[in-house]
Amino acid sequence: MSLRKAYLLIFILLLVDQVSKIYIKTNFILGEEVQVFNWFKILFIENEGMAWGVQIPGQYGKLFLTLFRIAAVGGIGYWLWDSVRNKSSNYLIVAISLILVGAFGNIIDSVFYGVIFNDSHYEVAKLFSDQPYGTWFHGKVVDMLYFPIWHGKLPVWLPFWGGNDFTFFNAIFNVADMAISTGVGILIVFNKKAFHNQL
């Protein structure tokens, strides 16, 4: 795959990611949901930290996370360029492109959303608001895709969780997160094909 095609894939997915996030921010109140199917909902939440809402404690935790993401994107971008230059497999190039899209998509939220949107609590946010909810590098990542495929009580005989309520799949995520997961999945499932040049 050429670098040009990789950039086109990145651009298209990044556009889908940002359009979907801006639509949700400007049409949903925080916590609002729309049921599409029994097993799929659009549910607007905002994520302060890393995957599954993990946060880095301290006053500068969010800033550190955002700067780390930017550095990671630089490294992933170099990895993509180097892989294309060395004529690596399409599996590897597509996987790196997806991971790059995901990281970059969430960086945009972290860097810019705090200064271009007002708060989404109790009202629909406005784009380019004159009362932004945050500062540069302190924006919240928008998540909205929720697939509660099954919900019920686990059998009592199960160790630790038996008898408890359980939802599968309980994570709420966005297009960028989906791109990262797909890219990592390609590297795991098609490992030999992705790295055949290096073996």
Beta strands, then each sheet from edge to edge (+ up, - down):
strand 1: 33-37
strand 2: 40-47
strand 3: 141-146
strand 4: 150-153
strand 5: 165-168
strand 6: 172-173
sheet 1: 1+ 2- 3+ 6-
sheet 2: 4+ 5-
end
